[in-house]
Amino acid sequence: MTHSTDRNQALFERAKALIPGGVNSPVRAFRAVGGTPRFITRAQGAYIWDANGKRYTDYIGSWGPMILGHGHPAVLEAVQKAAVDGFSFGAPTEREVELAEAIVRLVPSIEMIRLVSSGTEAGMSAIRLARGATGRSKIIKFNGCYHGHADSLLVKAGSGLATFGHATSAGVPPEVVQHTLVLEYNDVAQLEEAFALHGKEVACVIMEPIAGNMNFVRASTPFMRRARELCTQHGALLVIDEVMTGFRVALGGAQSIYAQQIPGFKPDLTVLGKVIGGGMPLAAFGGRRDLMEQLAPLGPVYQAGTLSGNPVATACGLATLAEISKPGFYDQLATRTRQLTSGLTAAARAAGVDFCTDSEGGMFGFFLLPALPQNYPTVLGTDGARFNRLFHGLLDAGVYTAPALYEACFVSAAHTEEDVAATVAAAEQVLQTLTK
Ligand SMILES: *Cc1c(COP(=O)(O)O)cnc(C)c1O
């Protein structure tokens, strides 16, 4: 396609003139993989179409929310009905109560919940609540886990365990991150050492149970168990960030999977987003009643939002939850995902390419590595140039996957056996070229 007829390129040029980097969220700019971002004009089921009219099988699903695929009829109807009744009131509505009841019913650790508009807001608020409830300042997070872009979370590890982190963004003063300790994911010994040194000052440990912002890395069961034990022993809270995994890997979230392996396992607070809004701006945080009652207007921890519990967003979320609560939904979703990951594995083996993959429910990751990584430095050991060739080869073939090697991918209920088979066939071709 020549430059003048490439509408993606033309739109990107227009966008770059007015919007920093041409995008409203950095990963969309394709900086990691190079090339022109696709401007999406519409979506239906498992497919999205770009500004040139090219169709892609969508394995991003808006980074997770579109678990039913795009334009699911029941969800669309609920949203259209809600929009007619009003976009926003800034006053309570019945649907907020219904959504709270639905989530509390499905996630046993959540006794009370507050709705917000983004995962960033939910994570930031959960940390404020943890600090307010414990009267402590320090937080522990893990290298490679993403919890939104709140100042105190934009941190990389300091030079040792006794030193706190450095900001990863300009504009974050050192005083703001001096209370954030960044540890290596899945490193039990380091976590024990950190608690031995700082235990009395730690308000919370926050973690992704399956880290989807370093592609797909599970917290090992011993690591999760020890995190729970250490928090309890030291009076710190365990905050599980299920913005990506919640209602994506299982109906009860990733925590329901750990609860099968760790008797009585429960986080103190859970952060939710993505799927609970079904593609609309909606997120939440919730957990123990005694903690949630510390929030304004009941308690001293302030938190608010003009569009929180938005009536159109809650309609979208409720309709989505109704569909995914149907019997067999996750079995079918997981089967489809595994069809894809096993197909990709076979294709890579045939091509002689180092490859490994993991999945849970409708979330998966793949690595051009000989074995599944346990932490972020190992993920980053991937050959970036090879990954980029794979990404662009798939994109040219009409398969839209994450444009960075540290992001997870997603399968929706709209992906058919034929869709997945076609993706595997495309991957076979591209993987063959990687060895050349
Ligand atoms: C996407 C994500 C967030 C941030 O949510 P936004 O809605 O983008 O602010 C936080 N935590 C995790 C685990 C996420 O995947």
The ligand as an SDF file (V2000), in Angstrom:
LIG
                    3D

 15 15  0  0  0  0  0  0  0  0999 V2000
   -4.8370   -2.4040   33.0910 C   0  0  0  0  0  0  0  0  0  0  0  0
   -4.3430   -2.5940   34.4890 C   0  0  0  0  0  0  0  0  0  0  0  0
   -4.3830   -1.5680   35.4430 C   0  0  0  0  0  0  0  0  0  0  0  0
   -4.7580   -0.1620   35.0830 C   0  0  0  0  0  0  0  0  0  0  0  0
   -6.0740   -0.0480   34.6660 O   0  0  0  0  0  0  0  0  0  0  0  0
   -6.4930    1.2370   33.7810 P   0  0  0  0  0  0  0  0  0  0  0  0
   -7.9650    1.0740   33.6180 O   0  0  0  0  0  0  0  0  0  0  0  0
   -5.7230    1.1560   32.5220 O   0  0  0  0  0  0  0  0  0  0  0  0
   -6.1350    2.4340   34.5780 O   0  0  0  0  0  0  0  0  0  0  0  0
   -4.0240   -1.8550   36.7330 C   0  0  0  0  0  0  0  0  0  0  0  0
   -3.6300   -3.0990   37.0850 N   0  0  0  0  0  0  0  0  0  0  0  0
   -3.5580   -4.1030   36.2060 C   0  0  0  0  0  0  0  0  0  0  0  0
   -3.1360   -5.4620   36.6590 C   0  0  0  0  0  0  0  0  0  0  0  0
   -3.8950   -3.8880   34.8720 C   0  0  0  0  0  0  0  0  0  0  0  0
   -3.7920   -4.8900   33.9880 O   0  0  0  0  0  0  0  0  0  0  0  0
  1  2  1  0
  2  3  1  0
  2 14  2  0
  3  4  1  0
  3 10  2  0
  4  5  1  0
  5  6  1  0
  6  7  2  0
  6  8  1  0
  6  9  1  0
 10 11  1  0
 11 12  2  0
 12 13  1  0
 12 14  1  0
 14 15  1  0
M  END
$$$$
